[in-house]
Amino acid sequence: RGEARPLPELPVQYADFVLWQRSWIRGPALDRLLAFWSRQLAGMPALLNVPTDRPRPKFQTFTGASRFLDVPDDLYDRIRTFSRREGVTPFMTMMAAFLTLLHRYTSQSDLPVGSTVANRRLSELEPLIGMVVNPIVIRGDVSGNPSFRDLVQRVKRTALDAYAHQDLPFERIVQALRPDRDPAFNPIFQVMFSFHD
């Protein structure tokens, strides 16, 4: 309609981010990231044995469901207080609780869970319009029957390591690790945890 655009010009566009990421993740940076994820995910179970109410189809249909849990304000205040006292984020506390639930239902002690990072570690990327979210794997370790506090500290270490190595696109990790593929399951992780404060 010939009107001025109400938004300021963005200094960085999505295509700029993609070009930067492709040029940055080469050579030593790529080797360092691949080495970390190869070590982090070595020996991980191929599947998380979550009980289902019916047999899985031979091929994924992507007709699954999401479960949302709204935490009441008074409980969330206690979670925040606990998290501050333990030196962790509420995400880490809630992830530890989720891992406890998964352990109960799967009887597994090695629990690969997907989560996402905003992938906007550079301040120049904060106003960027576009989806730059990247999946990461938080590998939960509930072996040895840890106390909840100990489990929260394990999650903290694992999450901080994953955040420090978040720049490698997840599909590159899958390509490099070449896990056994089954058309009925996602590779690396089958459960995702999303937390919105």
Accessible surface in RSA format (square Angstrom, percent):
REM  Atomic radii and reference values for relative SASA: ProtOr
REM  Chains: A
REM  Algorithm: Lee & Richards
REM  Probe-radius: 1.40
REM  Slices: 20
REM RES _ NUM      All-atoms   Total-Side   Main-Chain    Non-polar    All polar
REM                ABS   REL    ABS   REL    ABS   REL    ABS   REL    ABS   REL
RES ARG A   1   252.01 105.8 168.45  85.9  83.56 199.0  90.95 124.3 161.06  97.6
RES GLY A   2    87.69 108.1   0.00   N/A  87.69 108.1  43.67 119.9  44.02  98.6
RES GLU A   3   122.70  70.4  93.30  70.6  29.40  70.0  44.26  85.6  78.44  64.0
RES ALA A   4    95.35  87.7  63.67  98.3  31.68  72.1  74.89 105.5  20.46  54.2
RES ARG A   5   183.75  77.1 159.54  81.3  24.21  57.6  66.57  91.0 117.18  71.0
RES PRO A   6   127.84  93.2  89.43  81.5  38.41 139.6 101.24  83.6  26.60 165.3
RES LEU A   7   127.13  70.8 116.68  83.5  10.45  26.3 117.61  82.6   9.51  25.6
RES PRO A   8   110.37  80.4  92.03  83.9  18.34  66.7 104.10  85.9   6.27  39.0
RES GLU A   9   122.11  70.1  96.07  72.7  26.05  62.0  63.62 123.1  58.49  47.8
RES LEU A  10    38.85  21.6  28.91  20.7   9.94  25.0  29.04  20.4   9.81  26.4
RES PRO A  11   106.62  77.7  67.71  61.7  38.91 141.5  80.61  66.6  26.01 161.6
RES VAL A  12    27.68  18.2  26.72  24.2   0.97   2.3  26.82  23.3   0.87   2.4
RES GLN A  13    85.17  47.6  85.16  62.2   0.01   0.0  40.44  86.1  44.73  33.9
RES TYR A  14    95.21  44.5  93.11  53.0   2.10   5.5  61.60  46.3  33.61  41.4
RES ALA A  15    64.65  59.4  57.88  89.3   6.77  15.4  61.87  87.1   2.78   7.4
RES ASP A  16    65.04  45.6  59.35  59.1   5.69  13.5  19.15  45.1  45.89  45.8
RES PHE A  17     7.96   4.0   6.74   4.2   1.21   3.2   7.96   4.8   0.00   0.0
RES VAL A  18    33.58  22.1  33.58  30.4   0.00   0.0  33.58  29.2   0.00   0.0
RES LEU A  19   117.54  65.5 114.09  81.6   3.45   8.7 114.32  80.3   3.22   8.7
RES TRP A  20    89.32  35.8  83.38  40.4   5.94  13.9  72.09  38.4  17.23  27.9
RES GLN A  21    24.84  13.9  24.75  18.1   0.09   0.2   2.72   5.8  22.12  16.8
RES ARG A  22   156.24  65.6 148.01  75.4   8.24  19.6  50.46  69.0 105.79  64.1
RES SER A  23    68.53  57.9  51.76  69.1  16.77  38.6  37.53  79.9  31.01  43.4
RES TRP A  24    85.31  34.2  73.26  35.5  12.05  28.3  53.89  28.7  31.42  51.0
RES ILE A  25     5.90   3.4   3.04   2.3   2.86   6.9   3.04   2.2   2.86   7.8
RES ARG A  26   153.21  64.3 147.47  75.2   5.74  13.7  50.06  68.4 103.15  62.5
RES GLY A  27    39.27  48.4   0.00   N/A  39.27  48.4  31.28  85.8   8.00  17.9
RES PRO A  28   117.15  85.4 108.62  99.0   8.53  31.0 113.45  93.7   3.70  23.0
RES ALA A  29    19.14  17.6  13.54  20.9   5.61  12.8  17.33  24.4   1.81   4.8
RES LEU A  30    29.19  16.3  29.19  20.9   0.00   0.0  29.19  20.5   0.00   0.0
RES ASP A  31    92.11  64.5  85.76  85.4   6.35  15.0  30.36  71.5  61.75  61.6
RES ARG A  32   113.47  47.6 104.10  53.1   9.37  22.3  71.49  97.7  41.99  25.4
RES LEU A  33     0.12   0.1   0.12   0.1   0.00   0.0   0.12   0.1   0.00   0.0
RES LEU A  34    43.37  24.2  42.99  30.8   0.38   1.0  43.17  30.3   0.19   0.5
RES ALA A  35    45.71  42.0  36.51  56.3   9.21  20.9  44.67  62.9   1.04   2.8
RES PHE A  36    13.78   6.9  13.77   8.5   0.01   0.0  13.77   8.3   0.01   0.0
RES TRP A  37     2.22   0.9   2.22   1.1   0.00   0.0   1.97   1.1   0.24   0.4
RES SER A  38    46.17  39.0  41.53  55.4   4.64  10.7  27.88  59.4  18.28  25.6
RES ARG A  39   162.44  68.2 142.07  72.4  20.37  48.5  79.27 108.3  83.16  50.4
RES GLN A  40    39.30  22.0  31.28  22.9   8.03  19.1   5.89  12.5  33.41  25.3
RES LEU A  41    10.27   5.7   0.95   0.7   9.32  23.4   1.93   1.4   8.34  22.4
RES ALA A  42    64.47  59.3  44.36  68.5  20.11  45.7  54.76  77.1   9.70  25.7
RES GLY A  43    79.58  98.1   0.00   N/A  79.58  98.1  43.84 120.3  35.73  80.0
RES MET A  44    31.49  16.3  10.96   7.3  20.53  48.9  10.96   9.3  20.53  27.2
RES PRO A  45    35.46  25.8  22.99  21.0  12.47  45.3  34.59  28.6   0.87   5.4
RES ALA A  46    75.73  69.6  51.93  80.1  23.80  54.1  62.59  88.1  13.14  34.8
RES LEU A  47    59.34  33.0  54.00  38.6   5.34  13.4  54.34  38.2   5.00  13.5
RES LEU A  48     8.66   4.8   0.02   0.0   8.64  21.7   0.02   0.0   8.64  23.2
RES ASN A  49    94.27  65.0  80.95  78.2  13.33  32.1  28.62  68.9  65.65  63.5
RES VAL A  50    59.86  39.4  46.11  41.7  13.76  33.1  46.15  40.1  13.72  37.2
RES PRO A  51    81.73  59.6  55.04  50.2  26.69  97.0  66.61  55.0  15.11  93.9
RES THR A  52    81.99  58.3  45.47  46.1  36.52  87.0  38.74  52.0  43.26  65.4
RES ASP A  53   124.50  87.2  80.79  80.4  43.71 103.4  51.02 120.1  73.48  73.3
RES ARG A  54   165.24  69.4 156.20  79.6   9.04  21.5  63.09  86.2 102.16  61.9
RES PRO A  55   124.48  90.7 103.34  94.2  21.14  76.8 114.47  94.5  10.00  62.2
RES ARG A  56   110.03  46.2  84.29  43.0  25.73  61.3  30.22  41.3  79.81  48.4
RES PRO A  57    67.34  49.1  54.65  49.8  12.69  46.1  66.26  54.7   1.08   6.7
RES LYS A  58   170.87  83.4 158.71  97.4  12.17  29.0 107.13  96.4  63.74  67.9
RES PHE A  59   135.74  67.9 133.75  82.8   1.99   5.2 133.75  81.1   1.99   5.7
RES GLN A  60    48.10  26.9  28.59  20.9  19.51  46.5   7.68  16.4  40.42  30.7
RES THR A  61    79.40  56.5  56.74  57.5  22.67  54.0  53.76  72.2  25.64  38.8
RES PHE A  62   166.37  83.2 125.60  77.8  40.78 106.1 136.80  82.9  29.57  84.6
RES THR A  63   113.18  80.5  82.02  83.2  31.15  74.2  69.23  93.0  43.94  66.4
RES GLY A  64    74.88  92.3   0.00   N/A  74.88  92.3  45.28 124.3  29.60  66.3
RES ALA A  65    83.93  77.2  38.40  59.3  45.53 103.6  46.96  66.1  36.97  97.9
RES SER A  66    76.70  64.8  56.01  74.7  20.70  47.7  22.56  48.0  54.14  75.8
RES ARG A  67   212.87  89.4 179.62  91.6  33.25  79.2  83.51 114.1 129.36  78.4
RES PHE A  68   183.73  91.9 148.13  91.7  35.60  92.6 151.21  91.7  32.52  93.1
RES LEU A  69   142.94  79.6 116.04  83.0  26.91  67.6 117.14  82.3  25.80  69.4
RES ASP A  70   135.57  95.0 115.09 114.6  20.48  48.4  37.71  88.7  97.87  97.6
RES VAL A  71    36.06  23.7  15.44  14.0  20.63  49.7  15.90  13.8  20.16  54.7
RES PRO A  72    80.65  58.8  68.18  62.1  12.48  45.4  80.51  66.5   0.15   0.9
RES ASP A  73   121.24  84.9 114.53 114.0   6.71  15.9  34.78  81.9  86.46  86.2
RES ASP A  74    89.99  63.0  82.82  82.4   7.17  16.9  41.96  98.7  48.03  47.9
RES LEU A  75    68.28  38.0  68.28  48.8   0.00   0.0  68.28  48.0   0.00   0.0
RES TYR A  76    29.67  13.9  29.67  16.9   0.00   0.0  29.67  22.3   0.00   0.0
RES ASP A  77    68.42  47.9  66.26  65.9   2.17   5.1  26.68  62.8  41.74  41.6
RES ARG A  78   144.54  60.7 138.81  70.8   5.72  13.6  69.49  95.0  75.04  45.5
RES ILE A  79    20.51  11.7  18.81  14.0   1.70   4.1  20.51  14.8   0.00   0.0
RES ARG A  80    90.13  37.8  89.38  45.6   0.75   1.8  22.34  30.5  67.80  41.1
RES THR A  81    64.09  45.6  63.21  64.1   0.88   2.1  46.44  62.4  17.65  26.7
RES PHE A  82    31.94  16.0  31.62  19.6   0.33   0.9  31.63  19.2   0.31   0.9
RES SER A  83     1.31   1.1   1.31   1.7   0.00   0.0   1.31   2.8   0.00   0.0
RES ARG A  84   165.24  69.4 143.22  73.0  22.01  52.4  78.93 107.9  86.30  52.3
RES ARG A  85   149.74  62.9 113.79  58.0  35.94  85.6  73.85 100.9  75.88  46.0
RES GLU A  86    33.49  19.2  20.92  15.8  12.58  29.9   4.82   9.3  28.67  23.4
RES GLY A  87    44.38  54.7   0.00   N/A  44.38  54.7  34.07  93.5  10.31  23.1
RES VAL A  88    15.25  10.0   0.00   0.0  15.25  36.7   4.54   3.9  10.70  29.0
RES THR A  89    63.93  45.5  62.42  63.3   1.50   3.6  62.20  83.6   1.72   2.6
RES PRO A  90    26.23  19.1  26.23  23.9   0.00   0.0  26.23  21.7   0.00   0.0
RES PHE A  91    29.61  14.8  29.07  18.0   0.54   1.4  29.07  17.6   0.54   1.5
RES MET A  92     6.27   3.2   6.27   4.2   0.00   0.0   6.27   5.3   0.00   0.0
RES THR A  93     7.80   5.6   7.80   7.9   0.00   0.0   7.80  10.5   0.00   0.0
RES MET A  94    27.26  14.1  25.91  17.1   1.36   3.2  21.99  18.7   5.27   7.0
RES MET A  95     0.00   0.0   0.00   0.0   0.00   0.0   0.00   0.0   0.00   0.0
RES ALA A  96     0.00   0.0   0.00   0.0   0.00   0.0   0.00   0.0   0.00   0.0
RES ALA A  97    44.30  40.7  36.91  57.0   7.39  16.8  38.79  54.6   5.51  14.6
RES PHE A  98    45.29  22.7  40.47  25.1   4.82  12.5  44.70  27.1   0.59   1.7
RES LEU A  99     0.00   0.0   0.00   0.0   0.00   0.0   0.00   0.0   0.00   0.0
RES THR A 100    67.57  48.1  65.09  66.0   2.48   5.9  64.09  86.1   3.48   5.3
RES LEU A 101    87.28  48.6  83.07  59.4   4.20  10.6  86.96  61.1   0.31   0.8
RES LEU A 102    11.81   6.6  11.81   8.4   0.00   0.0  11.81   8.3   0.00   0.0
RES HIS A 103    68.75  37.6  67.45  46.9   1.30   3.3  39.56  40.8  29.19  34.0
RES ARG A 104   188.38  79.1 161.78  82.5  26.60  63.3  51.38  70.2 137.00  83.0
RES TYR A 105   127.50  59.5 110.51  62.9  16.99  44.2  69.23  52.0  58.28  71.8
RES THR A 106    13.86   9.9   0.00   0.0  13.86  33.0   1.64   2.2  12.21  18.5
RES SER A 107    96.39  81.5  68.79  91.8  27.60  63.6  37.31  79.4  59.09  82.8
RES GLN A 108    28.60  16.0  24.07  17.6   4.53  10.8  22.06  47.0   6.54   5.0
RES SER A 109    45.52  38.5  40.52  54.1   5.01  11.5  11.91  25.4  33.61  47.1
RES ASP A 110    38.38  26.9  36.73  36.6   1.65   3.9  26.49  62.4  11.89  11.9
RES LEU A 111     0.00   0.0   0.00   0.0   0.00   0.0   0.00   0.0   0.00   0.0
RES PRO A 112     0.73   0.5   0.73   0.7   0.00   0.0   0.73   0.6   0.00   0.0
RES VAL A 113     0.00   0.0   0.00   0.0   0.00   0.0   0.00   0.0   0.00   0.0
RES GLY A 114     0.00   0.0   0.00   N/A   0.00   0.0   0.00   0.0   0.00   0.0
RES SER A 115     5.37   4.5   5.28   7.0   0.09   0.2   0.62   1.3   4.75   6.7
RES THR A 116    64.54  45.9  45.41  46.0  19.13  45.6  18.95  25.5  45.59  68.9
RES VAL A 117    14.68   9.7   8.72   7.9   5.97  14.4  14.68  12.8   0.00   0.0
RES ALA A 118    61.65  56.7  50.02  77.2  11.63  26.5  52.18  73.5   9.47  25.1
RES ASN A 119    12.92   8.9   9.73   9.4   3.20   7.7   0.28   0.7  12.64  12.2
RES ARG A 120    61.79  25.9  48.69  24.8  13.10  31.2  22.46  30.7  39.34  23.8
RES ARG A 121   130.49  54.8  92.74  47.3  37.75  89.9  50.83  69.5  79.66  48.3
RES LEU A 122    76.26  42.5  74.58  53.4   1.68   4.2  76.25  53.6   0.01   0.0
RES SER A 123    78.47  66.3  65.25  87.1  13.21  30.4  41.08  87.5  37.39  52.4
RES GLU A 124    99.68  57.2  92.13  69.7   7.55  18.0  52.29 101.1  47.39  38.7
RES LEU A 125     9.31   5.2   9.31   6.7   0.00   0.0   9.31   6.5   0.00   0.0
RES GLU A 126   118.31  67.9  97.53  73.8  20.78  49.5  29.12  56.3  89.19  72.8
RES PRO A 127    69.65  50.8  49.54  45.2  20.11  73.1  62.18  51.3   7.47  46.4
RES LEU A 128     8.92   5.0   0.50   0.4   8.43  21.2   0.99   0.7   7.93  21.3
RES ILE A 129   121.08  68.9 109.99  81.9  11.09  26.7 113.44  81.7   7.64  20.7
RES GLY A 130    35.05  43.2   0.00   N/A  35.05  43.2  23.07  63.3  11.98  26.8
RES MET A 131   146.97  76.1 130.66  86.5  16.30  38.8 117.32  99.7  29.64  39.3
RES VAL A 132     6.61   4.3   0.36   0.3   6.25  15.1   5.48   4.8   1.13   3.1
RES VAL A 133    64.74  42.6  42.36  38.4  22.38  53.9  42.36  36.8  22.38  60.7
RES ASN A 134     8.92   6.1   8.92   8.6   0.00   0.0   2.42   5.8   6.49   6.3
RES PRO A 135    38.01  27.7  37.77  34.4   0.24   0.9  37.77  31.2   0.24   1.5
RES ILE A 136     1.84   1.0   1.65   1.2   0.19   0.5   1.84   1.3   0.00   0.0
RES VAL A 137     0.27   0.2   0.18   0.2   0.09   0.2   0.18   0.2   0.09   0.2
RES ILE A 138     0.20   0.1   0.20   0.1   0.00   0.0   0.20   0.1   0.00   0.0
RES ARG A 139    42.54  17.9  37.93  19.3   4.61  11.0  13.07  17.9  29.48  17.9
RES GLY A 140     2.47   3.0   0.00   N/A   2.47   3.0   2.43   6.7   0.03   0.1
RES ASP A 141    65.48  45.9  63.58  63.3   1.91   4.5  26.06  61.3  39.43  39.3
RES VAL A 142     8.83   5.8   5.02   4.5   3.81   9.2   5.02   4.4   3.81  10.3
RES SER A 143    49.69  42.0  46.11  61.5   3.57   8.2  31.51  67.1  18.18  25.5
RES GLY A 144    76.88  94.8   0.00   N/A  76.88  94.8  42.11 115.5  34.77  77.9
RES ASN A 145   142.88  98.5 117.97 114.0  24.91  60.0  33.63  80.9 109.25 105.6
RES PRO A 146    28.79  21.0   5.83   5.3  22.97  83.5  12.85  10.6  15.95  99.1
RES SER A 147    62.27  52.6  45.93  61.3  16.34  37.6  53.64 114.2   8.63  12.1
RES PHE A 148    80.43  40.2  67.98  42.1  12.45  32.4  70.92  43.0   9.52  27.2
RES ARG A 149   118.26  49.7 117.23  59.8   1.03   2.4  42.70  58.4  75.56  45.8
RES ASP A 150    78.39  54.9  76.37  76.0   2.02   4.8  11.81  27.8  66.58  66.4
RES LEU A 151     6.45   3.6   6.45   4.6   0.00   0.0   6.45   4.5   0.00   0.0
RES VAL A 152     0.00   0.0   0.00   0.0   0.00   0.0   0.00   0.0   0.00   0.0
RES GLN A 153    49.21  27.5  49.17  35.9   0.04   0.1  28.89  61.5  20.32  15.4
RES ARG A 154    60.26  25.3  58.62  29.9   1.64   3.9  14.74  20.1  45.51  27.6
RES VAL A 155     2.80   1.8   1.14   1.0   1.66   4.0   2.78   2.4   0.02   0.1
RES LYS A 156    57.69  28.1  57.69  35.4   0.00   0.0  22.76  20.5  34.93  37.2
RES ARG A 157   141.95  59.6 138.18  70.4   3.77   9.0  72.87  99.6  69.08  41.9
RES THR A 158    23.12  16.4  20.11  20.4   3.01   7.2   3.71   5.0  19.41  29.3
RES ALA A 159     0.00   0.0   0.00   0.0   0.00   0.0   0.00   0.0   0.00   0.0
RES LEU A 160    86.37  48.1  81.27  58.1   5.10  12.8  81.64  57.3   4.73  12.7
RES ASP A 161    67.13  47.0  66.76  66.4   0.37   0.9   2.09   4.9  65.04  64.9
RES ALA A 162     0.58   0.5   0.58   0.9   0.00   0.0   0.58   0.8   0.00   0.0
RES TYR A 163    60.99  28.5  60.51  34.4   0.48   1.2  49.42  37.1  11.57  14.3
RES ALA A 164    50.71  46.6  38.58  59.5  12.14  27.6  43.25  60.9   7.47  19.8
RES HIS A 165    30.74  16.8  30.61  21.3   0.13   0.3  17.69  18.2  13.05  15.2
RES GLN A 166    13.55   7.6  12.90   9.4   0.65   1.6   0.65   1.4  12.90   9.8
RES ASP A 167    10.94   7.7  10.85  10.8   0.09   0.2   1.40   3.3   9.54   9.5
RES LEU A 168     1.13   0.6   0.00   0.0   1.13   2.8   0.00   0.0   1.13   3.0
RES PRO A 169    21.69  15.8  21.23  19.4   0.46   1.7  21.69  17.9   0.00   0.0
RES PHE A 170    27.23  13.6  27.23  16.9   0.00   0.0  27.23  16.5   0.00   0.0
RES GLU A 171   106.01  60.9 103.28  78.1   2.73   6.5  50.80  98.3  55.20  45.1
RES ARG A 172    85.71  36.0  84.17  42.9   1.54   3.7  19.81  27.1  65.91  39.9
RES ILE A 173     2.27   1.3   2.07   1.5   0.20   0.5   2.27   1.6   0.00   0.0
RES VAL A 174    15.93  10.5  14.70  13.3   1.23   3.0  14.70  12.8   1.23   3.3
RES GLN A 175   113.09  63.2 100.44  73.4  12.65  30.1  46.74  99.5  66.36  50.3
RES ALA A 176    50.71  46.6  14.90  23.0  35.81  81.5  26.64  37.5  24.07  63.8
RES LEU A 177    54.53  30.4  30.54  21.8  23.99  60.3  33.00  23.2  21.53  57.9
RES ARG A 178   200.99  84.4 177.02  90.2  23.97  57.1  62.64  85.6 138.35  83.8
RES PRO A 179    35.28  25.7  20.52  18.7  14.76  53.6  30.06  24.8   5.23  32.5
RES ASP A 180   137.94  96.6 112.21 111.7  25.73  60.8  35.06  82.5 102.88 102.6
RES ARG A 181   160.37  67.3 126.78  64.6  33.59  80.0  52.47  71.7 107.90  65.4
RES ASP A 182    65.24  45.7  57.69  57.4   7.55  17.8  21.95  51.7  43.28  43.2
RES PRO A 183    78.08  56.9  61.11  55.7  16.97  61.7  74.13  61.2   3.95  24.6
RES ALA A 184     7.54   6.9   7.30  11.3   0.23   0.5   7.46  10.5   0.08   0.2
RES PHE A 185    41.56  20.8  35.61  22.1   5.94  15.5  36.15  21.9   5.41  15.5
RES ASN A 186    65.49  45.2  62.01  59.9   3.48   8.4   7.73  18.6  57.76  55.8
RES PRO A 187    27.74  20.2  19.02  17.3   8.71  31.7  26.49  21.9   1.24   7.7
RES ILE A 188    10.10   5.7   3.50   2.6   6.59  15.9   6.82   4.9   3.28   8.9
RES PHE A 189    19.20   9.6  18.96  11.7   0.23   0.6  19.00  11.5   0.20   0.6
RES GLN A 190    46.42  26.0  16.53  12.1  29.89  71.2  18.02  38.3  28.41  21.5
RES VAL A 191    26.85  17.7  23.22  21.0   3.63   8.7  26.85  23.3   0.00   0.0
RES MET A 192    91.12  47.2  64.10  42.4  27.02  64.3  31.41  26.7  59.72  79.1
RES PHE A 193    24.48  12.2  22.24  13.8   2.25   5.8  23.88  14.5   0.60   1.7
RES SER A 194    76.08  64.3  47.88  63.9  28.21  65.0  39.28  83.6  36.81  51.6
RES PHE A 195    51.62  25.8  25.08  15.5  26.54  69.1  27.43  16.6  24.20  69.2
RES HIS A 196   162.30  88.7 131.52  91.4  30.78  78.7  96.70  99.7  65.60  76.3
RES ASP A 197   132.80  93.0  67.57  67.3  65.23 154.2  49.34 116.1  83.47  83.2
END  Absolute sums over single chains surface
CHAIN  1 A    12991.8      10435.7       2556.1       7494.5       5497.3
END  Absolute sums over all chains
TOTAL         12991.8      10435.7       2556.1       7494.5       5497.3
